[in-house]
Amino acid sequence: MATSVIAIPFAPQRCGELMEILLDAVLRGSRNPWLQMAAVAELFGIIGMGIPGSGESEGLEARIGRIADEDPAGMLGREQIARKLGLTTRALAHRFQKETGQPLALWLRRRRVERARSLLSQGRTAASVADSLGFANPFHFSRVFKRMTGQSPSEVRAQGFQDRLHSEV
């Protein structure tokens, strides 16, 4: 099996910037350890992305999707996702926005609603879907679902039932 080299166009420049921040902080005796720690964390995240087999070749959106699939109830927050990817929350939000053009929170919410649509189409009730996807209650789930899709959960469930009837004929 051949090992491919993963090219990250922005990483070398950003690594240089981070190294300058760290070098400047060391030489000047900076008393702000948070700046140094943030730079080190981001640098490790960039370095980790360049390691073959680290998953960077699939892109940030796919990697976050895989992490989200591990938690169907949607209880993972930005902090936990960033930690799993070796990024700061700020770096994660910035990179995700840059790569996809949308905020991470909105993307995660849409993903949950699409998962809900699939479950409803299979005949599951709104209450069971709300429970399995970690919504506070069925009413809250129904409100979020309708706002994002334009349809109520019962409409989607009924449509799924109709589709199954027509496919059996």
N, C-alpha and C positions, 0 to 999 in steps of 0.2 A: 504494500500500500504506500503510495507516494505522499509525502508530507508537503502541503502547500504553504507558501509564505503569505501571511495575511497583511495586506497593505492598509494602513489607516492614514489617509491623507493629512488629517489635522493633528495627529498625535505628535510628530516630531517637533513641530513648532510649539505646541502647548507644553510638551515636556521641557523644552528649552526655557519657556517662560516660567514654569514652575521651579526649575532648577535655579533660575536667577532670583526668584523670590526667596528660596531657601538659602542660597549663598549670601544674599544681601542681609537676611535676618541673622545668619551666623556671624558675618563679619561686623555688623553693627551692634551685635549683642541685643537683638530685639527682645523686648520683654512681653511680647504678645505671642504666647505659645499657640493660641487658636489659629492664627494665620499660618503658622508653620505646620500644625497638624492638618489643617484643611488642604494645604498644598501637598503634603506627603500622601494623604488619603487619595487625592485626585491622581497624583503621580502613580501610586500603586494600582489604581483602577485602570489607568492607561496602559501601564506595563502588563497587567494581567490580561488585557484585551488582546495583546499581540502574541500571546502564547498559543501555539497550535493546539487545537482541541479545547480551548477555553470557551468556545461558542460564539465568538465575535463574528465569525463568518456568516452567521445567520441573522445578524442585525439586532439592534436593541429592542425593537418592537417584538420580534419573535422570542427573544430571551425573556422579556417581561411577560409575554403570553404564556410561555412555559411555566414561569413562576406563578402566574395567576391560575393556571390549570391545577396546580398543586393545592390551591386554596379556593375551591368553588364557592364558598360562602362569602368571599370577598372581604375577609377580615384583615388581610395584609394591607398595611399602610405604606406610604412612600418611604418611611424610614426603614421598614423591614425589607422592602424591595431593593432599596439602595444598598443596604448592608449585604444582601445576597449577591449583588452585582459588583461589590467593592467600590462603590461610588458614594459621594456625599449626596444628600437629598437635593442640594442646589445643583450639583453637576448633573444628576439624573434628570431633574426637571428641565434644565437647559438643553441637554442633549436630546431628550425625548421630543421637546417642542421643536427643536431644530430639524430633527429627522422626520417627524410626522406632521408637523404643522398644527398640532393640537395639544392641549394640556393633558398630562398623564391622568389626572383625576377624571376628566371627561371620557378619555379613552377607556379607562377601567369601568366606568359606569355603563358606557355603551356595550362593552363586552359582556357585562353581567346581564344587561337587558336582552342581548341577543341569545345568551344561554337560556334566559327565562322564556324567550319566544320559542326556542326549540323544545323545551320541556312542556310548555303549554300545548304546542302542536301535537305532542305525543299523548295528550289527554290528561295530563296532570292538572290538579286544581290550583287556583291562585294561592290558596293557603299553603299547600305543600311546596309550591315553587318558592314562595316568599320565605318559608322556613329553611328550605335547603340552600338558598342563596344568601341567607343571612340578613334579610330585610327585617326591620323592627317589628312589623306586623303586616298582615295582608292589605290593609287599607293604604298604608304607606307605599307598599309595593305597587298596588294598582295605580296610585297617583303618579308615581315615577314612571311606570311602564307606559301609561297613557300619554304623559307629557312627551316622552321620548319617541314613541312609535306612532302616536295618533290613533291607536286602537286600544280598546280595553282588553285585559287579559281574557275575559270570557269570549270576546269576539275572535281572538286568535285561537283559543281552544276550540270554539265551534267550527272555525274554518279548517283547523287540523282534522277535526272529526269528519267534516264533509269531504276533505281531500282523501282520507282513508277509505270512506265509502265508495267514492268514485274510482279509486285505484283497484278496489276488490271486484268491481263489476266487469 
